[in-house]
Amino acid sequence: MESKKTKVGIIGCGTIGIQLARAIEKRFCERAELLALCDIDKDKAERLKAGSSLNPEILSIDELIDRCGLVIEAASVSVSYEVAQKALEQSKDVMIMSVGGILDGYEELFALARAKGGRIYLPSGAIAGLDAVKAASIAKINKATLITRKPPQGLAGAPYLAEKNIDLTGIKGETVIFEGRAREAIKGFPKNVNVCAALSLAGIGAEKTMVRIVTSPDYKANIHEIEVEGEFGKLLTRTENLPSPENPRTSLLASLSAIATLKNILDEVKIGT
Ligand SMILES: NC(=O)c1ccc[n+]([C@@H]2O[C@H](COP(=O)([O-])OP(=O)(O)OC[C@H]3O[C@@H](n4cnc5c(N)ncnc54)[C@H](O)[C@@H]3O)[C@@H](O)[C@H]2O)c1
């Protein structure tokens, strides 16, 4: 007997959305079906559809949520809360890549998931160590810090830079651009440090989690370091991520993490915390 396939809809047909669509086609076609795509830029959805043999429909956010069992947001912090809320109201499962967009009001979303029976998946993205942070948070965590190093083009366009009149073209050598709470980091760098939102939610929250953002024209990779201290002891992780060829702000590992999360959802065996 053929098992039922999970009906997947992807909102955001950019760097991560494209990789997810390809993975569904090449790796998960026996267990998942790419039913629908959505993008604010319809050409991007059309292009992804044209390159796929799965013939997904191009739908609005509401239509996509209506039709799919698993909704994947890979679009923007401006829309991730709305997507999660609408999906959960219909008891659908939802994977959110723009984790920064749900930091304000995540408690309501988590309660909605509980009430309606939908699940929220927040991939680790481009960082390592959330498995251990989750375990550590069962006891007391005293301190959690994310140190992000990105080349100037990986931070370009961030609202914080405009607000503080910081011109990255003139930067010479290693320079600390931002130091503060995760909540402020995600407001100032919504497209650059989604990982601090995931770290906050796994650990001690966006008020207590601290973030330092450093840049240098000499950086070739997006480097994320996590330092966590608590009753369990001390955790240090470091990923040296190559940027995606299509989008220097997004590390390749972030796309791979989204695909691995989808695999985890579909698999019977789940490895890791
Ligand atoms: N969790 C993480 O670690 C992590 C890592 C990298 C990127 N991200 C986030 O994931 C998201 C996707 O990243 P990406 O590299 O694929 O970005 P991208 O810019 O390559 O693609 C995003 C796509 O979403 C579309 N889009 C934007 N706003 C939309 C809206 N309101 N409705 C529908 N479509 C919309 C854009 O037109 C674009 O095609 C971004 O928000 C990014 O900041 C998260």
The ligand as an ORCA input file, in Angstrom:
! r2SCAN-3c Opt
* xyz 0 1
  N      17.220     30.752     10.222
  C      18.385     31.021      9.627
  O      19.449     30.651     10.078
  C      18.391     31.742      8.333
  C      19.535     31.742      7.541
  C      19.492     32.382      6.325
  C      18.363     33.072      5.943
  N      17.286     33.105      6.756
  C      16.069     33.835      6.383
  O      15.272     32.992      5.553
  C      14.552     33.825      4.622
  C      14.847     33.331      3.206
  O      16.235     33.463      2.935
  P      16.789     33.410      1.447
  O      18.257     33.454      1.517
  O      16.113     32.318      0.704
  O      16.273     34.828      0.906
  P      16.121     35.292     -0.612
  O      16.113     36.776     -0.581
  O      17.082     34.600     -1.498
  O      14.638     34.771     -0.996
  C      13.495     35.230     -0.344
  C      12.318     35.129     -1.306
  O      11.123     35.447     -0.594
  C      10.357     36.353     -1.359
  N       9.559     37.168     -0.451
  C       9.952     38.231      0.295
  N       8.928     38.705      1.007
  C       7.854     37.925      0.714
  C       6.505     37.927      1.131
  N       6.034     38.851      1.982
  N       5.670     36.974      0.631
  C       6.123     36.046     -0.243
  N       7.402     36.009     -0.684
  C       8.246     36.944     -0.213
  C      11.354     37.148     -2.167
  O      10.757     37.704     -3.352
  C      12.408     36.078     -2.488
  O      12.109     35.386     -3.679
  C      15.016     35.258      4.867
  O      14.118     35.924      5.720
  C      16.342     35.082      5.575
  O      16.675     36.174      6.401
  C      17.262     32.436      7.921
*
